[in-house]
Amino acid sequence: MKKFFAAIVAVLFAAPSFAQMGSGGFSLNESTVYYGLRMGLNVSTITGDLLDLDSKAGMTLGGVIGLRVSDTTPIFVESGLYYSGRGAKDFNLNYLEIPVLIKYGIQATDDIAILPYIGPYFSYGIGGKYKTLEGKRSSYNWVKHSDMGFKLGCGAEYNKLYAELGYQFGVMDIAKDNPTDDGAHTGNFFINIGVNF
């Protein structure tokens, strides 16, 4: 976790340099493709009858690509690949995640664009442990590797700098051999910062 916070501090100190590079990663007034880097913090949990655990903090790191899909309206489709540390207290789940987001651009000022968005995400678990009295065990003894759900949130861009806040909720029951009707579903608040090119 110390390395994670050190990386965030490094990005924040580098922010003024990025801000001087130009007038934005994309323009709301013209068709374009943009690329971006994202890094941030997750606060996640698992709900349902499988587990009764508190939330946990994790990190996210990824790259995105976006494309304007309308000549007359500032609508963008954004996808990418993320590493996302989620799960619940003492129950870690590490995912590779691909979102497919629809973003709508609003020119708030000459320099700031607001970008609310919504869309599905698809995740695959690549690792994770949980604690027992006998030691650590693979989380995938209890849950499936695959997960999917929806993300909604809002981003803001100033010059090339980008920040966003949102929530994602799983719609897939991730419990293995779950005898209850409630199942187990992931939930995650996130805040990311980054740059667009």
N, C-alpha and C positions, 0 to 999 in steps of 0.2 A: 504493500500500500504506500510505503514511503517513496518508492520509485515512481508510482503513479502520480502522486502529488508533485514530485519534482518535475515530471514531464509537463504537467499543467502549468506550473510556474514558468518553465522555459518557453512554452507557447505564448503565455501572456507577455513576457518580456520581449518576445520576438514580434508581437502584434504591431507596434508602431512601424517596424520595417515593412511588414506586409501592407499596411495601410497606405504607404507612400508609393506602392507599385502601380496604382492605376485607379480607375473609377469604378471597378466592380468586376466580379467574375462573370456576370452576364448583364444584359440590358433588358429591361421590360419592354422596350420599344422596337426590338428587332429579333428575328429568329436566330437562335444560337444554340450551341452545345457548351456546357460547362463541366468542369471536373472539380472535385473537392476532396479535402482530407478532413476527417472528423475524429475527435477524441473527447471522452467525457466520463460521467459518473452515472451508474445505475443504482437504484434502490428497489430491489425486487423481492418477491415472495411467491409462495405456492399456496393456492387456496383449494379447499376441498377436504374430503375425509381421509385422504392418504396420510397427510402430515399436519401437525399443528405447530408450526414453527414461526418465529419472528422473521422480520425482513432482514436482508443483508445488503451491504454495499459491494459493488463490483465496478469494473471498468469496461469501457467500450472503445474500440479503435477500428477505423475503417476508411475506405475510399468510396467515392460516389461519382456517378456520371448522370447528367441531366440534359434533357432535350426539350426545347419549346415545341409544342405540338399544334399551335394555332397561330396564324399570321395576324389575326384580329384581336385575340384575347391572350393575356399573359398567363397561359396554362402550361405547366411543365410536367413531364414525367421524369422521376428520379429513381435510380436503382443503384446498387453497389454491393460491396461485400464487407461485412463487419465481423470482428471478433467481439463477443458479448459475454461478460461474466455475470451470470444470474443465479437463481435458486432461492434459498432461504437460509436462515441462520444454521450453521453447521451442516448445510446440505448444498454443496457447490455444483453448479451446472455451467459448463463452458460451451458456448454455441458458435458456429459459423452461421451468419444470418444474411439473407438476401431480402430486402424490402422492395416493393414496387409502389411508389408514392405518387399521388396526384397533388401538385402544388399550384396554388393560385397567387400570382404576384400583385402586390398592392404598393404603389409608389407613395410612401408616407411623406418623404421630403425629397429634395434633390439628391441627397446622398444615402437615404435609408429606404430599403425595400422590406416589406413584411410579407411572409410567405406561409400562410396556414396550409396544412396538408392532412391527407388521410390516405390509407392504403393497406394492403395486406403485407405480411412478412412470412417468410419460410425459414425455419431454423433446423440445423442438424447438430446434435450434441457430439462434441469431440473429446470430452473428458469431464471429470467431476468426481468428487469424493464426499462421503458423509462419515461422521464420527460415530463410533460405537464403543462400548466398553472394551472390546477386543482390539480396537484400533480403527484405521480408516478403511472403508470399503468403497467400491465403485458405485456412484449414484445410479448407474444404469442397471443395477440389480433391481431397482424399484421403479424406474421410469423409462419410458421409451426415448430413443435417440431423437426422433422427429418431433417437431412442434410447429404450429402455425397459428396465426392470429391477425390482429389489426393494430396499426400504429396511427395515432392522431396527435397532432401537435402544431406548433407554430415556430417558424424560424425568422430571423432578421439578418439582413446583410448590410454592412457599412463598408464601402470600398470592397476590398477582397475578404474582409473578416466576416465570419458567419457564427451565429449562436442560435441554439434551439432548445426548446423545452417541450416535453410531451409524455405520453403514456402509451404503453402497448399491453394488450391483453390477449392471452392465448384462448383459442376456441377449441383446441384439440385436447382430449383427455390424454394426458401423458402417463397415467398410471399403468403399470404392467399388471395384468391379472387382477384388476381391481374389482372386489366383490360388492362395492357400494354403488349407488346411483349417482352420487355427487361427483365422483372422479377427482382429478387433480388438474388444476390449470395454473399457468404462469401469469404473473402480472408484474409490470415494471415501470416505474417512473424514471425518466432519464433527462439529463441535461448535457448537451454537447457544445463544444466550441470547435472552430476550424477555419479553413480558408477555402475560397473558390478561385479557380483559375479560368 
